[in-house]
C-alpha cells in the first residue's frame, strides 16, 4: 500500500470521527447541560462550562465538515493535495449526496451556533429550543444521505436515526456529567446522576434493538462477524459497547448510591472519564465502518 492510498482514507475517517464527536456533544451537551431551560443572567458554573463544551463541538464540527468535503474532492481527483481545489471535481462532489450532506451539516451546525450565541435567541428559551431542534434534525437527516443505508427502506432509516439520537444523548452527556462531579453540589449531583440513570435504562433498549436491526440487515450473521473486515470492526464496536454498559451499570448500582463526599464524587468522575475514552473509540470504529469498510469487505 502506497502512502497516498493510506493517508486519504485515513483523513476521511478522521473528519468523520471529528464530526461524530461534534454531533454527540451538540445533542448530549445541550440536554445534560440544562442549556434548553429558561434563560437566567446568573447561569451556574456548570451551565457555562457545558455551553462552552457545545460551542467548541460546533467549531470542531464545522471544521470537520469543510475538511471532509474537500478530502472527498481530492479522493475523486486523484491528484494529491492539489486535486482538492480541482473546480470540476468540486462541482461533481457538490452535486452528489456528499455535497447535500455537507450543506445540511453546515446549516445544522450554524443553527446550533445561533441557538447558543445569538443575543436575542439565548434569552427566549422556546426560540432557542426550536432552533436547536432544527439543527439536530438537519444533522440527523444528513446521516441518511451517506453510508450503507442510503437506499434502505424508511423503517431501516428510522432505526438508524433512533440509534443515533439515543447514542448522541448518552455519549454526549458523559463530559457534562464529568463536569458536574466537580462543579455541582453533592445533593444536586446525586439527583442528576439518578435521573440520568433512570432515562438511560429505557433508552438502552432502543439503542441496542435499533443497532441489532441495522447489523442484521447489512450482514450475513453470524459468520460475517469474524469473516469480513466489516464484521470484525463491528465486533470491536460491540465489545466497546459492552464495556461501556458494564461501566454504566457500575455507576448506577454502586458509585452513584455511594455518593457521600468529594472522594466519592472524584471516584465517579474518573470512572466516567474511562467511559468517555471508550465512547471516543466506539465513535472511531463507527467512522471506519461508515467511511472505508463496507458490509462486503
PAZAPA-4460 file (N, C-alpha, C; in steps of 0.05 Angstrom, whole numbers, plus 32768, in hexadecimal, padded with zeros to 4 digits):
% residues 297
    n_x    n_y    n_z   ca_x   ca_y   ca_z    c_x    c_y    c_z   seq   type   mol
   8011   7FE8   8000   8000   8000   8000   8012   8019   8000     1      X     A
   800E   802B   7FEC   801E   8043   7FEB   8012   8057   7FFF     2      X     A
   8021   806C   8004   8019   8080   8018   7FFF   808E   8010     3      X     A
   7FFB   8094   7FF7   7FE3   80A2   7FEF   7FCA   8092   7FF4     4      X     A
   7FCC   8077   7FEF   7FB5   8066   7FF3   7FAE   8062   8010     5      X     A
   7FC1   8069   8022   7FBB   8067   803F   7FB2   8082   804A     6      X     A
   7FC0   8097   8044   7FBB   80B1   8051   7FA0   80BD   8049     7      X     A
   7F97   80BA   8030   7F7E   80C6   8028   7F67   80B9   8038     8      X     A
   7F64   809E   8038   7F4F   8091   8048   7F52   8098   8066     9      X     A
   7F6B   8099   806F   7F6F   809F   808C   7F64   80BB   8092    10      X     A
   7F69   80CE   8080   7F5F   80EA   8084   7F41   80EA   8083    11      X     A
   7F35   80DA   8071   7F18   80D9   8070   7F0C   80CE   808A    12      X     A
   7F19   80B9   8095   7F10   80AD   80AE   7F13   80C2   80C5    13      X     A
   7F29   80D0   80C5   7F2D   80E5   80DA   7F17   80FA   80D9    14      X     A
   7F11   8104   80C1   7EFC   8118   80BF   7EE1   810D   80C8    15      X     A
   7EDB   80F4   80C0   7EC1   80E8   80C8   7EC0   80E5   80E7    16      X     A
   7ED7   80DD   80F2   7ED8   80D9   810F   7ED4   80F3   811E    17      X     A
   7EE1   8108   8115   7EDE   8122   8121   7EC1   812C   811E    18      X     A
   7EB5   8126   8108   7E99   812E   8104   7E87   8120   8118    19      X     A
   7E8C   8106   811B   7E7C   80F6   812E   7E7F   8101   814B    20      X     A
   7E98   8107   8152   7E9E   8112   816D   7E8E   812C   8170    21      X     A
   7E8F   813D   815C   7E81   8156   815D   7E63   8152   8160    22      X     A
   7E59   813F   8150   7E3C   8139   8150   7E31   8131   816B    23      X     A
   7E3F   811E   8177   7E35   8114   8191   7E37   8129   81A7    24      X     A
   7E4C   8139   81A5   7E50   814F   81B9   7E3A   8164   81B6    25      X     A
   7E32   816A   819E   7E1D   817E   819A   7E02   8175   81A4    26      X     A
   7DFD   815B   81A3   7DE3   8150   81AD   7DE4   814B   81CB    27      X     A
   7DF8   813B   81D3   7DF9   8134   81F0   7E01   814C   8201    28      X     A
   7E13   815D   81F6   7E1B   8174   8206   7E05   8187   820B    29      X     A
   7DF3   818C   81F7   7DDD   819E   81FB   7DC8   8193   820E    30      X     A
   7DC3   8179   820D   7DAF   816D   821E   7DB9   8169   823B    31      X     A
   7DD0   815D   823E   7DDA   8159   8259   7DE5   8172   8266    32      X     A
   7DEC   8186   8255   7DF6   819F   8260   7DE1   81B3   8267    33      X     A
   7DC7   81AA   8265   7DB1   81BC   826C   7DB2   81D6   825C    34      X     A
   7DBA   81D5   8243   7DBD   81ED   8233   7DA3   81F4   8224    35      X     A
   7D8E   81E4   8226   7D75   81EA   8218   7D60   81F3   822B    36      X     A
   7D67   81F8   8245   7D54   8203   8258   7D52   8221   8255    37      X     A
   7D40   822D   8265   7D3C   824A   8264   7D56   8258   826B    38      X     A
   7D5D   826D   825C   7D76   827B   825F   7D77   828A   827A    39      X     A
   7D8E   828B   8286   7D92   829A   829E   7DAD   82A8   829C    40      X     A
   7DAE   82C2   82A4   7DC8   82D0   82A3   7DDC   82C4   82B6    41      X     A
   7DD3   82B5   82C9   7DE5   82A9   82DD   7DE7   828B   82D8    42      X     A
   7DF2   8284   82C0   7DF6   8268   82BA   7E0B   825C   82CC    43      X     A
   7E07   8243   82D3   7E1A   8236   82E5   7E34   8230   82D6    44      X     A
   7E49   822B   82E6   7E63   8224   82DA   7E60   820C   82C9    45      X     A
   7E50   81F9   82D2   7E4B   81E0   82C2   7E3F   81E7   82A7    46      X     A
   7E2A   81F8   82A6   7E1E   81FF   828D   7E31   820E   827A    47      X     A
   7E41   8220   8286   7E54   822F   8275   7E68   821C   8268    48      X     A
   7E72   8209   8278   7E85   81F6   826D   7E79   81E4   8258    49      X     A
   7E60   81DC   825C   7E52   81CB   8248   7E4D   81DB   822E    50      X     A
   7E47   81F5   8231   7E44   8206   821A   7E5E   8208   820A    51      X     A
   7E74   820C   8217   7E8E   820D   820A   7E94   81F2   81FC    52      X     A
   7E8C   81DC   8209   7E90   81C1   81FE   7E81   81BE   81E4    53      X     A
   7E68   81C7   81E3   7E58   81C5   81CB   7E63   81D7   81B5    54      X     A
   7E6A   81F0   81BC   7E75   8203   81A8   7E8F   81F9   819C    55      X     A
   7EA0   81ED   81AD   7EB9   81E1   81A3   7EB3   81CA   8190    56      X     A
   7E9F   81BA   8196   7E97   81A4   8185   7E8C   81AE   816A    57      X     A
   7E7D   81C4   816A   7E73   81D0   8151   7E8B   81D8   8140    58      X     A
   7E9F   81E5   814C   7EB6   81EE   813C   7EC5   81D6   8130    59      X     A
   7EC9   81C1   8140   7ED6   81A9   8136   7EC6   819C   8120    60      X     A
   7EAB   819C   8123   7E9A   8190   810F   7E9C   819F   80F5    61      X     A
   7E9B   81BA   80F5   7E9E   81CA   80DD   7EB8   81C4   80CF    62      X     A
   7ECE   81C3   80DE   7EE8   81BD   80D3   7EE8   81A2   80C6    63      X     A
   7EDC   818E   80D3   7EDB   8173   80C9   7ECA   8171   80AF    64      X     A
   7EB4   817F   80AE   7EA3   817E   8096   7EB1   818A   807E    65      X     A
   7EBD   81A2   8082   7ECA   81AF   806B   7EE2   819E   8062    66      X     A
   7EF2   8195   8075   7F0A   8185   806E   7F01   816B   8061    67      X     A
   7EEC   815E   806C   7EE3   8145   8060   7EDA   8148   8043    68      X     A
   7ECC   815E   803D   7EC3   8163   8022   7EDB   8165   800F    69      X     A
   7EEF   8175   8016   7F06   8178   8004   7F17   815F   8002    70      X     A
   7F17   814F   8017   7F25   8135   8016   7F17   8123   8001    71      X     A
   7EFD   8123   8001   7EEE   8113   7FED   7EF4   811D   7FD1    72      X     A
   7EF7   8138   7FCE   7EFF   8143   7FB4   7F1B   8139   7FAC    73      X     A
   7F2D   813A   7FBF   7F48   8130   7FB9   7F49   8112   7FB3    74      X     A
   7F39   8102   7FC1   7F38   80E6   7FBB   7F2E   80E0   7F9E    75      X     A
   7F1A   80EF   7F96   7F0F   80EB   7F7B   7F23   80F5   7F66    76      X     A
   7F30   810B   7F6B   7F43   8117   7F58   7F5B   8105   7F54    77      X     A
   7F64   80F8   7F69   7F7C   80E7   7F68   7F95   80F6   7F61    78      X     A
   7F97   8110   7F68   7FAE   8120   7F61   7FBD   812A   7F7A    79      X     A
   7FB9   811D   7F90   7FC6   8126   7FA9   7FB8   813E   7FB5    80      X     A
   7FC6   814D   7FC4   7FBB   8165   7FD2   7FB0   8179   7FBD    81      X     A
   7FBF   817C   7FA7   7FB6   818F   7F92   7F9A   8188   7F88    82      X     A
   7F94   816E   7F88   7F7A   8166   7F7E   7F62   816F   7F8F    83      X     A
   7F68   8178   7FA7   7F52   8181   7FB9   7F46   819C   7FAE    84      X     A
   7F55   81AA   7F9D   7F4B   81C3   7F92   7F42   81C0   7F75    85      X     A
   7F41   81A8   7F6B   7F38   81A3   7F50   7F1B   81AC   7F4D    86      X     A
   7F16   81C1   7F3C   7EFA   81CC   7F3B   7EE6   81B9   7F30    87      X     A
   7EEE   81A8   7F1C   7EDB   8196   7F10   7ED3   8180   7F25    88      X     A
   7EE7   8175   7F32   7EE1   8160   7F46   7ED2   816C   7F5E    89      X     A
   7ED8   8185   7F65   7EC9   8192   7F7B   7EAC   8194   7F74    90      X     A
   7EA6   819B   7F5B   7E8A   819E   7F52   7E7C   8182   7F52    91      X     A
   7E8B   816E   7F4A   7E7F   8153   7F49   7E78   8149   7F65    92      X     A
   7E8B   814D   7F78   7E86   8145   7F94   7E70   8155   7FA0    93      X     A
   7E6F   816F   7F9A   7E5A   8181   7FA5   7E3E   8179   7F9B    94      X     A
   7E3D   816E   7F83   7E23   8166   7F78   7E1B   814A   7F81    95      X     A
   7E2C   813C   7F8F   7E26   8121   7F99   7E1A   8121   7FB5    96      X     A
   7E15   810A   7FC0   7E0B   8107   7FDB   7E1F   8113   7FEF    97      X     A
   7E38   8111   7FE9   7E4D   811C   7FFA   7E49   813A   7FFD    98      X     A
   7E44   8148   7FE7   7E3F   8165   7FE8   7E26   816C   7FF7    99      X     A
   7E10   815C   7FF2   7DF7   8161   8000   7DFA   815D   801E   100      X     A
   7E08   8147   8026   7E0C   8142   8042   7E1E   8157   804F   101      X     A
   7E32   8160   8041   7E44   8175   804C   7E35   818F   8050   102      X     A
   7E23   8196   803D   7E13   81AE   8040   7E01   81AC   8058   103      X     A
   7DF3   8195   805B   7DE1   8192   8071   7DF0   8193   808C   104      X     A
   7E08   8187   808C   7E17   8187   80A5   7E21   81A3   80AC   105      X     A
   7E2A   81B1   8098   7E33   81CD   809D   7E1C   81DE   80A7   106      X     A
   7E04   81DB   809B   7DED   81EB   80A3   7DE4   81E3   80BF   107      X     A
   7DE5   81C9   80C4   7DDD   81BF   80DF   7DEF   81CA   80F5   108      X     A
   7E09   81C9   80F0   7E1C   81D3   8104   7E1A   81F1   8107   109      X     A
   7E15   8200   80F2   7E11   821D   80F4   7DF8   8223   8104   110      X     A
   7DE3   8213   8100   7DCB   8217   8110   7DD0   8213   812E   111      X     A
   7DE0   81FF   8134   7DE8   81FB   8151   7DF8   8212   815B   112      X     A
   7E09   821D   814A   7E19   8234   8152   7E07   824C   8159   113      X     A
   7DF4   8250   8148   7DE1   8266   814C   7DD1   8261   8166   114      X     A
   7DC9   8248   816B   7DB9   8242   8182   7DC7   8249   819D   115      X     A
   7DE2   8247   819D   7DF0   824B   81B6   7E01   8264   81B7   116      X     A
   7E01   8273   81A1   7E11   828C   81A0   7E00   82A5   819A   117      X     A
   7DEB   82A2   818A   7DDB   82B9   8183   7DD1   82C8   819B   118      X     A
   7DD6   82E2   819D   7DCF   82F1   81B5   7DB1   82F1   81BC   119      X     A
   7DA0   82F1   81A8   7D83   82F0   81AD   7D7A   82D3   81B1   120      X     A
   7D84   82C1   81A0   7D7B   82A5   81A2   7D81   8299   81BD   121      X     A
   7D99   829F   81C8   7DA1   8292   81E1   7D8E   8299   81F8   122      X     A
   7D7F   82AF   81F6   7D6D   82B8   820B   7D51   82AE   8208   123      X     A
   7D4A   82A3   81F1   7D2F   8299   81ED   7D31   827A   81EB   124      X     A
   7D2A   826D   8200   7D31   8250   8202   7D23   8240   81ED   125      X     A
   7D09   8247   81E6   7CFB   8237   81D2   7D07   823B   81B6   126      X     A
   7D10   8253   81B0   7D1D   8259   8196   7D38   824A   8195   127      X     A
   7D47   824C   81AB   7D60   823E   81AB   7D5D   8220   81A7   128      X     A
   7D49   8214   81B5   7D44   81F8   81B3   7D3B   81F1   8196   129      X     A
   7D2A   8202   818A   7D21   81FD   816F   7D38   81FD   815B   130      X     A
   7D49   8210   815D   7D60   8212   814B   7D73   81FA   814F   131      X     A
   7D77   81F3   8168   7D87   81DB   816F   7D7B   81C2   8162   132      X     A
   7D61   81BF   8163   7D54   81A8   8157   7D57   81A7   8139   133      X     A
   7D55   81BF   812C   7D59   81C0   810F   7D75   81B7   8108   134      X     A
   7D89   81C0   8118   7DA4   81B8   8113   7DA8   819A   8116   135      X     A
   7D9D   818F   812B   7DA0   8172   8131   7D92   8162   811B   136      X     A
   7D7A   816B   8112   7D6C   815D   80FC   7D7D   815D   80E2   137      X     A
   7D89   8174   80DC   7D99   8176   80C4   7DB2   8163   80C6   138      X     A
   7DBF   8163   80DD   7DD6   8152   80E1   7DCE   8135   80E0   139      X     A
   7DB8   812E   80EC   7DAF   8112   80EC   7DA8   8108   80D0   140      X     A
   7D99   8119   80C2   7D91   8111   80A6   7DA9   810D   8094   141      X     A
   7DBF   811C   8099   7DD7   811A   8088   7DE3   80FE   808A   142      X     A
   7DDE   80F0   80A1   7DE9   80D5   80A4   7DDD   80C2   8091   143      X     A
   7DC4   80C7   8088   7DB7   80B4   8076   7DBF   80B8   8059   144      X     A
   7DCE   80CD   8053   7DD6   80D3   8038   7DF1   80C6   8030   145      X     A
   7E00   80BC   8044   7E1A   80B0   803F   7E1B   8095   804E   146      X     A
   7E2F   8085   8047   7E32   806B   8055   7E24   8054   8046   147      X     A
   7E1F   803F   8055   7E15   8026   8049   7DF7   8024   8048   148      X     A
   7DE9   8038   8054   7DCC   8036   8055   7DBF   804C   8043   149      X     A
   7DCE   8056   8030   7DC3   806B   801E   7DAA   8062   8010   150      X     A
   7DAA   8049   8006   7D93   803F   7FF7   7D82   802D   8008   151      X     A
   7D85   802E   8022   7D75   801D   8034   7D58   8027   8036   152      X     A
   7D46   8015   803D   7D2A   801E   8041   7D27   8031   8059   153      X     A
   7D11   803F   805A   7D0D   8053   806F   7D0F   8048   808B   154      X     A
   7D04   8030   808F   7D05   8025   80AA   7D21   8020   80B4   155      X     A
   7D33   8019   80A1   7D4F   8014   80A8   7D5D   802E   80AE   156      X     A
   7D57   8043   809E   7D62   805D   80A4   7D58   8068   80BF   157      X     A
   7D3F   8060   80C5   7D34   8067   80E0   7D44   805A   80F6   158      X     A
   7D4C   8041   80F1   7D5C   8033   8105   7D77   8041   8109   159      X     A
   7D83   804A   80F2   7D9C   8059   80F3   7D99   8072   8104   160      X     A
   7D84   8082   80FE   7D80   809B   810D   7D7B   8096   812A   161      X     A
   7D6B   8082   8131   7D66   807B   814D   7D80   8074   815B   162      X     A
   7D90   8063   814E   7DAA   805B   8159   7DBC   8073   815D   163      X     A
   7DBD   8085   8149   7DCE   809C   814C   7DC5   80AF   8162   164      X     A
   7DAB   80B5   8164   7DA2   80C8   8178   7DA7   80BF   8194   165      X     A
   7DA2   80A5   8199   7DA7   809A   81B4   7DC5   809B   81BA   166      X     A
   7DD5   8092   81A6   7DF2   8092   81AA   7DFD   80AE   81AE   167      X     A
   7DF3   80C1   819F   7DFC   80DD   81A2   7DF6   80E8   81BD   168      X     A
   7DDE   80E2   81C7   7DD6   80EB   81E2   7DE9   80DF   81F7   169      X     A
   7DED   80C5   81F5   7DFD   80B6   8209   7E1A   80BF   8208   170      X     A
   7E27   80BC   81F0   7E43   80C2   81EE   7E49   80DF   81F2   171      X     A
   7E38   80F1   81E7   7E3C   810D   81EA   7E38   8117   8206   172      X     A
   7E2B   8108   8217   7E26   8110   8233   7E3D   8109   8245   173      X     A
   7E50   80F9   823C   7E65   80EF   824E   7E77   8106   8258   174      X     A
   7E80   8117   8247   7E91   812E   8250   7E82   8141   8262   175      X     A
   7E69   8148   825C   7E5A   8158   826F   7E57   814B   828A   176      X     A
   7E53   8131   828A   7E51   8122   82A4   7E6C   8124   82B3   177      X     A
   7E82   8122   82A4   7E9C   8126   82B1   7E9F   8142   82BD   178      X     A
   7E96   8156   82AE   7E96   8171   82B8   7E85   8174   82D1   179      X     A
   7E6F   8167   82D1   7E5D   8168   82E8   7E6A   815E   8302   180      X     A
   7E7B   814A   82FF   7E89   813F   8316   7E9A   8153   8325   181      X     A
   7EA3   8168   8317   7EB4   817C   8323   7EA8   8197   8327   182      X     A
   7E90   819B   831B   7E84   81B6   831C   7E69   81B7   832B   183      X     A
   7E5C   81A0   832E   7E41   81A1   833A   7E42   8197   8357   184      X     A
   7E31   81A2   8368   7E2F   8199   8384   7E28   817B   8384   185      X     A
   7E30   816D   8399   7E2E   8150   839A   7E11   8147   8397   186      X     A
   7DFE   8155   83A4   7DE2   814C   83A2   7DD7   8150   8386   187      X     A
   7DDF   8166   8378   7DD6   816A   835D   7DE3   8156   834A   188      X     A
   7DFD   8150   834F   7E0B   813C   833F   7DFE   8121   8340   189      X     A
   7DF8   8119   8359   7DEB   80FE   835C   7DD0   80FD   834F   190      X     A
   7DC1   8113   8351   7DA6   8114   8345   7DA9   8113   8326   191      X     A
   7DBC   8121   831B   7DC0   8120   82FE   7DC9   8105   82F5   192      X     A
   7DDB   80F8   8303   7DE4   80DE   82FB   7DCE   80C9   82FD   193      X     A
   7DBE   80CA   8311   7DA8   80B7   8314   7D94   80BB   82FD   194      X     A
   7D8E   80D4   82F7   7D7B   80D9   82E1   7D86   80D0   82C6   195      X     A
   7DA0   80D5   82C2   7DAD   80CB   82A9   7DAC   80AD   82A7   196      X     A
   7DB1   809F   82BD   7DB0   8082   82BD   7D94   8078   82B7   197      X     A
   7D80   8085   82C1   7D64   807D   82BC   7D5D   807F   829F   198      X     A
   7D65   8096   8292   7D60   8099   8276   7D70   8084   8266   199      X     A
   7D89   8080   826D   7D9A   806E   825E   7D8F   8052   825E   200      X     A
   7D83   8049   8274   7D79   802E   8276   7D66   8028   825F   201      X     A
   7D54   803B   8259   7D41   8037   8244   7D4C   803B   8228   202      X     A
   7D5E   804F   8226   7D69   8055   820B   7D7C   8040   8201   203      X     A
   7D8A   8032   8213   7D9D   801E   820A   7D90   8008   81FA   204      X     A
   7D77   8001   8201   7D69   7FED   81F1   7D66   7FF6   81D4   205      X     A
   7D5E   800F   81D0   7D5B   801B   81B5   7D76   801A   81A7   206      X     A
   7D8C   8022   81B5   7DA6   8023   81A9   7DAF   8007   819E   207      X     A
   7DAC   7FF3   81B0   7DB5   7FD8   81A8   7DA3   7FCC   8193   208      X     A
   7D89   7FCF   8196   7D76   7FC4   8183   7D79   7FCF   8167   209      X     A
   7D7C   7FEA   8165   7D80   7FF7   814B   7D9A   7FEF   813F   210      X     A
   7DAF   7FED   814F   7DC9   7FE4   8145   7DC9   7FC8   813B   211      X     A
   7DBA   7FB6   8149   7DB8   7F9A   8141   7DA9   7F98   8126   212      X     A
   7D94   7FA8   8123   7D85   7FA7   810A   7D96   7FB0   80F2   213      X     A
   7DA6   7FC5   80F6   7DB8   7FCE   80E0   7DCD   7FB9   80DA   214      X     A
   7DD9   7FAE   80EE   7DEE   7F99   80EA   7DE3   7F81   80DB   215      X     A
   7DCB   7F79   80E3   7DBE   7F62   80D6   7DB8   7F67   80B9   216      X     A
   7DB1   7F80   80B2   7DAA   7F87   8097   7DC3   7F89   8085   217      X     A
   7DDA   7F8F   8091   7DF2   7F94   8081   7E04   7F7C   807F   218      X     A
   7E02   7F69   8092   7E15   7F53   8093   7E08   7F38   8092   219      X     A
   7E17   7F25   8088   7E0E   7F09   8088   7E17   7EFD   80A3   220      X     A
   7E07   7F03   80B8   7E0E   7EFB   80D3   7E0B   7EDD   80D7   221      X     A
   7E1A   7ED0   80E9   7E30   7EDD   80F9   7E4B   7EDA   80EC   222      X     A
   7E4D   7ECA   80D6   7E67   7EC5   80CA   7E77   7EDE   80C3   223      X     A
   7E69   7EF2   80B9   7E76   7F0A   80B0   7E84   7F19   80C6   224      X     A
   7E7D   7F14   80DF   7E8A   7F22   80F6   7EA7   7F1C   80F8   225      X     A
   7EB0   7F05   80EE   7ECC   7EFE   80F0   7ED9   7EF8   80D5   226      X     A
   7EC9   7EF9   80BF   7ED3   7EF2   80A5   7ED8   7F0B   8093   227      X     A
   7ECE   7F22   809B   7ED1   7F3A   808B   7EDD   7F50   809B   228      X     A
   7EE9   7F63   808D   7EF4   7F7B   809B   7EDE   7F8B   80A9   229      X     A
   7EC8   7F8D   809B   7EB1   7F9C   80A7   7EA8   7F8E   80C0   230      X     A
   7EA5   7F73   80BF   7E9C   7F64   80D6   7EAF   7F66   80EE   231      X     A
   7EC9   7F65   80E8   7EDD   7F67   80FD   7EDD   7F83   810A   232      X     A
   7EDA   7F97   80F9   7ED8   7FB3   8104   7EBF   7FB6   8115   233      X     A
   7EA9   7FAA   810B   7E90   7FAB   811A   7E93   7F9C   8135   234      X     A
   7EA2   7F86   8135   7EA6   7F77   814D   7EB5   7F88   8162   235      X     A
   7ECA   7F96   8158   7ED8   7FA8   816A   7EC6   7FBD   8176   236      X     A
   7EB4   7FC8   8165   7EA1   7FDC   816E   7E8E   7FD0   8184   237      X     A
   7E85   7FB8   817F   7E74   7FAA   8193   7E82   7FA5   81AD   238      X     A
   7E9C   7F9E   81AC   7EAB   7F9A   81C4   7EAE   7FB4   81D4   239      X     A
   7EB3   7FCA   81C6   7EB5   7FE4   81D3   7E9A   7FEC   81E0   240      X     A
   7E84   7FE6   81D1   7E6A   7FEC   81DC   7E64   7FDC   81F5   241      X     A
   7E6C   7FC2   81F5   7E68   7FB2   820D   7E78   7FBC   8224   242      X     A
   7E90   7FC5   821F   7EA1   7FD0   8235   7E94   7FE9   8240   243      X     A
   7E89   7FFA   822F   7E7C   8012   8238   7E63   800C   8248   244      X     A
   7E53   7FF8   823F   7E3B   7FF1   824E   7E42   7FE6   826A   245      X     A
   7E58   7FD7   826C   7E61   7FCD   8286   7E69   7FE4   8298   246      X     A
   7E77   7FF8   828D   7E7E   8010   829D   7E65   801F   82A6   247      X     A
   7E52   8022   8293   7E39   8030   8299   7E2A   8022   82B0   248      X     A
   7E2A   8007   82AF   7E1D   7FF8   82C4   7E2B   7FFC   82DF   249      X     A
   7E45   7FFE   82DE   7E55   8003   82F7   7E4E   801E   8302   250      X     A
   7E4B   8032   82F1   7E43   804C   82FA   7E28   804C   8307   251      X     A
   7E15   8040   82FA   7DF9   8040   8303   7DF5   8031   831D   252      X     A
   7E02   801A   8320   7DFC   8009   8336   7E10   800B   834D   253      X     A
   7E27   8017   8348   7E3C   8018   835D   7E46   8034   8363   254      X     A
   7E51   8042   834F   7E5E   805B   8354   7E4A   8072   835B   255      X     A
   7E34   8073   834C   7E21   8089   8352   7E13   8085   836D   256      X     A
   7E09   806E   8374   7DFD   806B   838F   7E11   8070   83A5   257      X     A
   7E2B   806C   83A0   7E3F   8070   83B5   7E49   808D   83B7   258      X     A
   7E3E   809F   83A7   7E47   80BB   83A8   7E41   80C7   83C4   259      X     A
   7E57   80CF   83D2   7E53   80DB   83EC   7E67   80F1   83F1   260      X     A
   7E7D   80F2   83E2   7E91   8107   83E6   7EA0   810C   83CC   261      X     A
   7EB4   811E   83CD   7EC3   8125   83B5   7ED3   810E   83AA   262      X     A
   7EDC   80FD   83BC   7EEC   80E6   83B3   7EDB   80D3   83A1   263      X     A
   7EC2   80CF   83AA   7EB0   80BF   839A   7EAA   80CC   837F   264      X     A
   7EA7   80E6   837F   7EA2   80F5   8367   7EB9   80F3   8353   265      X     A
   7ED1   80F4   835E   7EE9   80F2   834D   7EEC   80D6   8342   266      X     A
   7EE5   80C2   8352   7EE6   80A6   8348   7ED2   80A2   8331   267      X     A
   7EBB   80AE   8334   7EA7   80AC   831E   7EB1   80BB   8305   268      X     A
   7EBD   80D2   8309   7EC7   80E1   82F2   7EDC   80D2   82E3   269      X     A
   7EEE   80C4   82F1   7F03   80B4   82E4   7EF7   809D   82D4   270      X     A
   7EE2   8091   82DF   7ED5   807B   82D1   7EC7   8085   82B8   271      X     A
   7EBA   809C   82BA   7EAD   80A8   82A2   7EC2   80B0   828D   272      X     A
   7ED9   80B9   8296   7EEF   80BF   8283   7EF7   80A7   8273   273      X     A
   7EF9   8090   8281   7EFF   8077   8273   7EE9   8070   825F   274      X     A
   7ED0   8074   8266   7EBA   806F   8254   7EBB   8082   823C   275      X     A
   7EC4   809A   8241   7EC7   80AE   822B   7EDC   80A5   8217   276      X     A
   7EF2   809B   8221   7F07   8091   820F   7EFC   807A   81FD   277      X     A
   7EED   8068   820A   7EE1   8051   81FB   7ECE   805C   81E6   278      X     A
   7EBF   8071   81ED   7EAC   807D   81DB   7EBA   8089   81C2   279      X     A
   7ED1   8095   81C7   7EE1   80A1   81B1   7EEA   808B   819E   280      X     A
   7EF3   8074   81A9   7EFC   805D   8199   7EE4   8051   818A   281      X     A
   7ECD   8050   8197   7EB5   8045   818A   7EAE   8056   8172   282      X     A
   7EAF   8071   8175   7EA9   8083   815F   7EBE   8080   8148   283      X     A
   7ED7   807B   8150   7EEB   8077   813C   7EE5   805E   812C   284      X     A
   7EDD   8048   8139   7ED5   8030   812B   7EBD   8035   8119   285      X     A
   7EAB   8045   8122   7E94   804D   8111   7E9C   805C   80F8   286      X     A
   7EB0   806E   80FC   7EBA   807E   80E5   7EC7   806B   80D1   287      X     A
   7ED6   8057   80DA   7EE2   8044   80C8   7ECC   8035   80B8   288      X     A
   7EB8   802C   80C7   7EA2   801C   80BA   7E93   802C   80A5   289      X     A
   7E90   8046   80A9   7E80   8056   8097   7E91   8064   8081   290      X     A
   7EAB   8060   8082   7EBD   806F   8070   7ECD   805D   805D   291      X     A
   7EDB   804A   8069   7EEE   803A   8059   7EE8   801C   8058   292      X     A
   7ED7   8012   8069   7ED1   7FF6   806A   7EB4   7FF1   8064   293      X     A
   7EAE   7FE2   804F   7E93   7FDC   8047   7E8A   7FC1   8051   294      X     A
   7E70   7FBB   8051   7E65   7FA2   805A   7E70   7F8A   804B   295      X     A
   7E79   7F8E   8033   7E84   7F77   8023   7EA3   7F76   8024   296      X     A
   7EAF   7F87   8035   7ECC   7F87   8037   7ED6   7F6E   8047   297      X     A
***
